[in-house]
Amino acid sequence: MTLYTVIPEEEIFKNESQEQAQQIFHEMVWEGRLLLVQRLNDDYVRVERILQPCGIQDFLHPAFQPGTVLQINNM
């Protein structure tokens, strides 16, 4: 079988159960926007994506961009 893709081999053949165990996502409201975040520890989360923006400009706001780490008090 030949697979032509730009996706790295490790991504294609990785173990799905290990990935799911490592990445637990939560929904949270931050400054009025519903975000999907990954909890890093008790104080920090990493933004995965915006689930419910208030406007198109929210996608350009640095606080809501994927990969941004936000400090939180509780979730």
VEXVO-731436 format. One line per field, with one value per residue: z, y, x of N, C-alpha, C in turn; residue in one letter; residue number from 1. Coordinates in Angstrom, 1 decimal. Layout:
% residues N
nw: Z  ... .
nv: Y  ... .
nu: X  ... .
caw: Z  ... .
cav: Y  ... .
cau: X  ... .
cw: Z  ... .
cv: Y  ... .
cu: X  ... .
resn: A  ... .
resi: NUM  ... .
***
This chain:
% residues 75
nw: 0.0  -0.8  0.4  -0.2  1.2  3.1  5.8  8.7  9.3  11.9  12.9  11.5  12.2  15.0  18.3  19.2  21.7  23.5  22.8  23.4  26.1  26.9  26.0  27.3  26.9  27.7  27.9  28.2  29.4  28.4  28.8  27.8  25.5  24.2  24.7  23.6  25.5  26.7  29.6  31.4  33.9  37.4  37.3  34.6  31.2  27.8  24.8  22.4  20.4  19.3  20.2  20.2  18.9  19.4  17.5  14.2  14.5  16.8  16.1  15.4  17.7  20.0  22.5  22.0  20.2  18.8  20.8  22.6  26.0  28.9  32.0  34.8  37.5  38.6  37.1 .
nv: -1.2  2.2  5.4  8.7  11.6  14.7  14.5  13.7  10.4  9.5  10.8  9.6  6.8  6.7  5.8  5.8  5.6  6.5  9.1  10.2  9.9  11.7  14.2  16.0  17.8  20.8  22.8  26.3  29.6  32.6  35.8  36.3  34.7  31.4  28.8  26.1  24.3  23.0  21.6  22.4  22.5  23.2  25.9  26.9  26.9  25.8  27.2  25.7  26.1  28.5  28.2  29.6  32.5  36.1  37.9  38.4  39.5  38.3  36.0  37.1  38.1  38.0  36.6  34.6  32.9  29.7  27.7  29.6  30.3  30.5  32.0  30.9  31.1  29.2  26.5 .
nu: 0.8  0.6  0.9  0.4  1.2  1.5  1.6  3.3  4.8  4.6  2.4  0.3  0.4  0.2  -0.7  -4.0  -5.3  -3.3  -3.0  -5.5  -5.6  -3.7  -4.6  -7.0  -9.8  -11.6  -14.5  -14.7  -15.6  -14.2  -13.6  -16.2  -16.3  -16.8  -14.5  -12.5  -10.4  -7.2  -6.3  -3.4  -2.3  -3.3  -3.4  -3.1  -4.3  -4.4  -5.3  -7.3  -9.3  -11.7  -15.0  -17.4  -17.6  -17.9  -17.7  -16.2  -13.7  -12.7  -11.2  -8.8  -7.8  -5.2  -5.4  -7.2  -6.2  -5.2  -3.1  -2.3  -1.5  -3.4  -3.8  -5.6  -7.9  -9.8  -11.6 .
caw: 0.0  -0.9  1.0  -0.5  2.1  3.7  7.2  9.1  9.5  13.3  13.1  10.9  12.9  16.4  19.1  19.5  23.1  24.2  22.5  24.1  27.5  27.2  25.7  27.8  26.6  28.4  27.4  29.2  28.9  28.7  28.3  27.0  24.4  24.6  24.1  23.9  26.1  27.3  31.0  31.6  35.4  38.1  37.0  33.2  30.1  26.4  23.9  21.3  19.4  19.7  19.8  19.9  18.9  19.4  16.2  13.3  15.0  17.8  15.5  15.3  19.0  20.5  23.6  21.6  19.1  19.3  21.4  23.7  27.4  29.7  33.5  35.3  39.0  38.6  35.8 .
cav: 0.0  3.4  6.5  9.9  12.6  15.5  14.3  12.8  9.0  9.3  11.2  8.6  5.5  6.8  5.0  6.7  5.6  7.3  10.5  10.6  9.9  12.9  15.4  16.1  19.1  21.3  24.1  27.4  30.9  33.5  37.2  36.3  33.8  30.0  28.3  24.7  24.4  21.8  21.9  22.1  22.2  23.8  27.4  27.3  26.1  26.1  27.4  24.8  26.8  29.3  27.5  30.5  33.9  37.2  38.6  37.9  40.0  37.4  35.1  37.8  38.5  37.1  35.8  33.5  32.1  28.4  27.6  30.6  29.8  31.4  31.7  30.9  30.8  27.9  26.3 .
cau: 0.0  1.3  0.2  1.0  0.7  2.5  1.5  4.4  4.4  4.3  1.0  -0.6  0.4  0.3  -1.6  -5.1  -5.6  -2.3  -3.3  -6.7  -5.3  -2.9  -5.3  -8.3  -10.2  -12.7  -15.0  -14.7  -15.9  -13.1  -13.9  -17.4  -16.2  -16.7  -13.3  -12.1  -9.0  -6.6  -5.8  -2.0  -2.2  -4.4  -3.5  -3.0  -4.9  -3.9  -6.4  -7.4  -10.0  -12.9  -16.2  -18.5  -17.1  -18.8  -17.5  -15.1  -12.4  -12.2  -10.3  -7.5  -7.4  -4.1  -5.8  -8.1  -5.5  -4.7  -1.7  -2.1  -1.6  -4.1  -3.7  -6.9  -8.0  -10.4  -12.3 .
cw: 0.0  -0.4  0.7  0.3  2.7  5.3  7.6  9.5  11.0  13.6  12.6  11.7  14.4  17.1  19.6  21.0  23.9  24.0  23.3  25.6  27.9  26.9  26.2  27.6  27.4  27.7  28.5  28.6  29.4  28.1  27.4  25.8  24.9  23.9  24.4  24.3  26.6  28.6  31.1  33.0  36.1  37.7  35.5  32.3  28.8  25.5  22.7  20.1  20.0  19.2  19.5  20.0  19.0  18.1  15.4  13.8  16.2  17.3  15.4  16.6  19.5  21.6  23.2  20.5  19.6  19.7  22.5  25.0  28.2  31.2  34.0  36.8  39.2  37.3  36.1 .
cv: 1.2  4.6  7.8  11.0  13.5  15.3  13.3  11.4  8.8  9.8  10.2  7.3  5.6  6.1  6.0  6.7  6.5  8.8  11.0  10.7  11.2  14.2  15.3  17.6  19.5  22.5  25.1  28.7  31.8  34.8  37.1  35.4  32.3  29.4  26.8  24.8  23.1  22.3  21.5  21.7  23.0  25.3  27.8  26.3  26.6  26.2  26.5  25.5  27.6  28.5  28.4  31.9  34.9  38.0  38.1  38.4  39.1  36.4  35.7  38.2  37.5  36.2  34.6  32.6  30.7  28.4  28.6  30.0  30.9  31.0  31.9  30.7  29.5  27.8  25.7 .
cu: 0.9  0.4  0.9  0.4  1.8  2.5  2.6  3.9  4.0  2.9  0.0  -0.7  0.5  -0.8  -2.7  -5.4  -4.6  -2.6  -4.5  -6.5  -4.5  -3.6  -6.7  -8.7  -11.5  -13.2  -15.0  -15.0  -14.8  -13.4  -15.1  -17.4  -16.1  -15.5  -13.2  -10.7  -8.5  -6.0  -4.3  -1.7  -3.3  -4.5  -3.5  -3.7  -4.3  -5.2  -6.3  -8.1  -11.2  -14.1  -17.4  -18.0  -18.2  -18.8  -16.3  -13.7  -11.9  -11.2  -8.9  -7.0  -6.3  -4.5  -6.6  -7.4  -5.1  -3.3  -1.5  -2.4  -2.3  -3.9  -5.1  -6.8  -8.6  -11.3  -13.7 .
resn: M  T  L  Y  T  V  I  P  E  E  E  I  F  K  N  E  S  Q  E  Q  A  Q  Q  I  F  H  E  M  V  W  E  G  R  L  L  L  V  Q  R  L  N  D  D  Y  V  R  V  E  R  I  L  Q  P  C  G  I  Q  D  F  L  H  P  A  F  Q  P  G  T  V  L  Q  I  N  N  M .
resi: 1  2  3  4  5  6  7  8  9  10  11  12  13  14  15  16  17  18  19  20  21  22  23  24  25  26  27  28  29  30  31  32  33  34  35  36  37  38  39  40  41  42  43  44  45  46  47  48  49  50  51  52  53  54  55  56  57  58  59  60  61  62  63  64  65  66  67  68  69  70  71  72  73  74  75 .
***
